[in-house]
Amino acid sequence: MKIGCPKEIKPQEFRVGMTPNAAQEAVARGHEVIIETNAGMGSGFDNDSYVAAGARIVDTAEEVFATADMIVKVKEPQAVERKMLREGQLLFTYLHLAPDPDQTHDLLASGCTAIAYETVTDRNGGLPLLAPMSEVAGRLAPQVGSWTLQKANGGRGVLMGGVPGVGPAKVIVIGGGVVGTHAAKIAAGMGADVTVLDRSLPRLRYLDDVFGGTFKSQYSTAGATAELIQDADMVIGAVLIPGAAAPKLISRAQLSTMKPGAVLVDVAIDQGGCFETSKATTHADPIYEVDGVMHYCVANMPGAVARTSTIALGNATMPFLLALAGKGWKKACQDDPHLLAGLNVHAGQLTYEAVGTALGLDVVSPEAIVNA
Ligand SMILES: NC(=O)c1ccc[n+]([C@@H]2O[C@H](COP(=O)([O-])OP(=O)(O)OC[C@H]3O[C@@H](n4cnc5c(N)ncnc54)[C@H](O)[C@@H]3O)[C@@H](O)[C@H]2O)c1
């Protein structure tokens, strides 16, 4: 199969769909890999590293789209890229179609087959191609939060680990899923006093079993949150209710109960944010203050560490990419129901129920399509 990887063109996107290692694995299986020039530069992979892996570099995205049987990307195709997709071409990338009618209509009109990273599942009911980005955002949260806690950035001037004779920062993590667990691990590793709140008792049991000596866990109620935030130096918002906007767990009125210069890191901002005063910010201008409390609310946190994010995403996508290239999308989806769960669009038909519901469009079952 001819596998094409264009340079990402969405503003502030420095990741790339294929690493040189992924290219090498594909070439070793007899596939041809075509990379747009400088596609990997934002993640620290130059053209030579792809050439060494056996890939071919081309000058333009047009050449990539015109030549490849399968396009591998990171972000959803932008309008100019969607015009280059063609009937029968396979697209493997993040799509997030439900809030995006323009993209959905363009993909349907193109006749392509589109498999969305974010809806591929695993046997534990997880989302294996979203998890790496949650891991990155979770581990980054205490890092950016501790920077915000510094006096010059508006914070309380508290060191995460304290020093001998001076206590550590108190960090509250609301939501103990993928983001929250990784955030708590790193915050505890920096020496902070960490408490994780969650609403799922099985999740709290798991956290206690595995991390009992490293951080504390507590059942999440409005009362527990109200009490804990009064003494907190940093609160990390990491909740998710699948398919719904994030619940608002700290109100504006509650900010006045917090210490001046305390920090809120709202990782759930991509779902609307879990603090009333959160509004999405960018890496160029990541923090702001409300009522004396600092807020960090960057909606695409993994972009700050594009190289780590690219490699982590590539590790997760590669087995699926190789299956799609090796077997063709239909056989690969017939063999793997979790990959089939990623099928969102095929030959002008929408195949993902939640997108159809969100956009009021007819949906054909993916099983009917692969078994046709
Ligand atoms: N800003 C970014 O760059 C970025 C990057 C990755 C993920 N995210 C977002 O981070 C959020 C968390 O993602 P995740 O992968 O950890 O999800 P997850 O499903 O693994 O974990 C969410 C957890 O929140 C818990 N929860 C739900 N309601 C709660 C409540 N009221 N109180 C306490 N806990 C509650 C759930 O029980 C679950 O354990 C999502 O909104 C995701 O989109 C943002």
The ligand as a Gaussian input file, in Angstrom:
#p B3LYP/6-31G(d) Opt

LIG

0 1
 N       -6.559000      19.910000      27.611000
 C       -5.999000      18.912000      26.941000
 O       -5.055000      19.100000      26.182000
 C       -6.500000      17.501000      27.138000
 C       -5.743000      16.407000      26.685000
 C       -6.217000      15.106000      26.944000
 C       -7.441000      14.950000      27.610000
 N       -8.157000      16.050000      28.007000
 C       -9.427000      15.947000      28.731000
 O       -9.194000      15.540000      30.079000
 C      -10.420000      15.013000      30.602000
 C      -10.151000      13.704000      31.330000
 O       -9.764000      12.721000      30.373000
 P       -9.420000      11.232000      30.806000
 O       -8.810000      10.577000      29.620000
 O       -8.673000      11.216000      32.076000
 O      -10.865000      10.636000      31.072000
 P      -11.208000       9.305000      31.932000
 O      -12.546000       8.852000      31.459000
 O      -10.057000       8.362000      31.906000
 O      -11.321000       9.843000      33.429000
 C      -12.321000      10.726000      33.862000
 C      -12.613000      10.436000      35.323000
 O      -13.475000      11.466000      35.817000
 C      -14.280000      10.855000      36.811000
 N      -15.399000      11.741000      37.139000
 C      -16.535000      12.017000      36.441000
 N      -17.287000      12.905000      37.100000
 C      -16.612000      13.227000      38.242000
 C      -16.862000      14.093000      39.349000
 N      -17.968000      14.828000      39.420000
 N      -15.921000      14.148000      40.325000
 C      -14.802000      13.433000      40.272000
 N      -14.518000      12.579000      39.270000
 C      -15.401000      12.487000      38.264000
 C      -14.653000       9.518000      36.198000
 O      -15.117000       8.604000      37.168000
 C      -13.315000       9.100000      35.576000
 O      -12.543000       8.305000      36.457000
 C      -11.364000      14.887000      29.395000
 O      -12.228000      15.991000      29.357000
 C      -10.414000      14.928000      28.218000
 O      -11.060000      15.372000      27.029000
 C       -7.706000      17.300000      27.767000

